[in-house]
Amino acid sequence: MTLWRKNISDYREALSQSLEGECQQNSKPHKLANRPQSQWKKPKFGTIKMNTDAAWCRSSLRAGVGWVGRDFAGLLQTAGRSGSGFCHSAAAAEACAIRSALLACIDNGFNNVVIESDALVIIQMLKKESTQDYSIECILGDIEILVQRFCDVFVYA
């Protein structure tokens, strides 16, 4: 409970600081037109579903990333965040969120993983459905290497 309270306190402090400054959260850098609202769906048995997101400040280039991992019953298995990174774009921050989630899965010994992100363009790059943005080539390369450490990984937006 103490850790949870500290996380909430840190979140509220960061939120109030961002509202005071000129930075705006850009957690959805690639807007999806007319995307229907859908409810979170549980992964299949034995699989962890990691939901990722990022926020990025254009003026300071600071980024914050977060992830939540739930099992087939919808129970929380892992969660984390990092708010001390620097990224040159919102897309880079979203890719960093996916990379961080994969690292958390490795740390927790999860072998079957579903990654869900709202960054459709990043997902399309990872699936080789669109041209790779070479400004984030290193991050995407890290993700591709990390994916090889799992039995099964599915990535979607």
C-alpha positions in Angstrom: 0.0 0.0 0.0 2.9 2.4 0.8 4.3 1.9 -2.7 0.9 2.4 -4.3 0.4 5.6 -2.4 3.8 6.8 -3.4 3.1 6.0 -7.1 -0.2 7.9 -6.9 1.5 10.8 -5.2 4.3 10.9 -7.9 1.7 10.7 -10.6 -0.3 13.6 -9.2 2.8 15.7 -8.7 4.0 15.0 -12.3 0.5 15.8 -13.6 0.3 19.1 -11.8 3.8 20.1 -13.0 2.9 19.3 -16.6 -0.3 21.4 -16.3 1.7 24.3 -15.0 4.3 24.2 -17.8 3.9 24.5 -21.5 4.1 20.8 -22.0 1.1 18.8 -23.1 0.7 15.1 -22.9 0.9 13.5 -26.3 0.1 9.9 -25.5 -1.6 9.3 -28.8 0.8 10.6 -31.5 -0.9 8.9 -34.3 -4.6 9.7 -34.1 -6.9 6.9 -35.3 -9.8 8.3 -37.2 -13.3 7.1 -36.1 -11.9 4.2 -34.1 -14.7 2.6 -32.2 -14.4 2.3 -28.4 -13.8 -1.3 -27.3 -13.5 -2.9 -24.0 -10.3 -4.6 -22.8 -10.3 -8.3 -23.8 -8.6 -11.0 -21.8 -5.8 -12.9 -23.4 -5.9 -16.7 -23.8 -4.9 -19.0 -20.9 -1.2 -18.9 -20.1 -0.7 -15.5 -21.8 0.0 -12.1 -20.3 -1.4 -9.1 -22.0 0.7 -6.0 -21.7 -1.0 -2.6 -22.3 1.5 0.2 -23.0 1.3 4.0 -23.3 3.6 7.0 -23.4 3.6 10.7 -22.8 6.0 13.1 -24.4 6.8 16.8 -24.0 8.0 18.5 -27.1 9.7 21.5 -25.5 11.8 19.4 -23.0 11.9 16.1 -25.0 11.1 14.3 -21.8 9.1 11.2 -22.0 7.2 9.0 -19.6 6.2 5.4 -20.3 4.0 2.9 -18.6 2.7 -0.6 -18.9 0.3 -2.9 -17.2 0.3 -6.7 -17.5 -2.8 -8.8 -16.8 -3.4 -12.6 -17.1 -6.2 -14.6 -18.7 -8.4 -13.9 -15.7 -7.8 -10.2 -15.9 -5.7 -10.2 -12.7 -2.8 -7.8 -12.5 0.5 -9.6 -12.8 2.9 -6.6 -13.3 2.9 -2.9 -13.8 5.5 -0.3 -14.1 6.5 3.1 -15.4 9.5 5.3 -16.1 9.4 9.0 -16.3 13.0 10.0 -16.6 13.7 9.3 -20.3 14.4 11.6 -23.2 13.0 11.0 -26.7 13.1 13.0 -29.9 9.4 12.3 -30.7 6.2 10.9 -29.4 6.6 7.9 -31.7 10.0 7.1 -30.1 8.3 7.4 -26.6 5.6 4.9 -27.7 8.3 2.5 -29.0 10.2 2.9 -25.7 7.0 1.9 -23.8 6.7 -1.3 -25.8 10.4 -2.1 -25.2 10.1 -1.4 -21.5 7.0 -3.7 -21.3 8.9 -6.5 -23.0 11.8 -6.1 -20.6 9.4 -6.3 -17.7 8.0 -9.6 -19.2 11.5 -11.0 -19.3 12.2 -10.0 -15.8 9.0 -11.7 -14.6 9.6 -14.9 -16.6 6.5 -14.5 -18.9 6.9 -16.6 -22.1 3.6 -15.9 -23.9 2.9 -12.2 -24.3 0.4 -10.0 -26.1 1.4 -6.4 -26.5 -1.4 -3.9 -27.0 -0.6 -0.2 -27.8 -2.5 2.7 -29.1 0.4 3.6 -31.4 -0.9 2.1 -34.6 2.0 3.3 -36.7 4.6 1.7 -34.4 2.7 -1.6 -34.4 2.6 -1.5 -38.2 6.3 -0.9 -38.3 7.0 -3.8 -36.0 4.7 -6.1 -38.1 6.5 -4.9 -41.3 3.2 -3.5 -42.6 4.6 0.0 -43.1 7.9 1.6 -43.9 10.2 1.8 -40.9 10.9 5.3 -39.4 14.7 5.3 -39.3 14.8 7.9 -36.6 13.6 5.1 -34.2 15.4 2.3 -35.9 17.5 1.4 -32.8 14.4 1.1 -30.6 12.5 -1.0 -33.1 15.6 -3.2 -33.5 15.8 -3.7 -29.7 12.1 -4.7 -29.7 12.7 -7.3 -32.5 15.7 -8.8 -30.5 13.6 -8.9 -27.3 10.7 -10.6 -29.1 13.0 -13.5 -30.0 13.4 -14.4 -26.2 9.7 -15.4 -26.0 7.8 -18.5 -27.0 5.0 -16.5 -28.4 4.5 -12.7 -28.8 1.6 -11.0 -30.5 1.6 -7.2 -31.0 -1.5 -5.2 -32.0 -3.1 -1.8 -31.6 
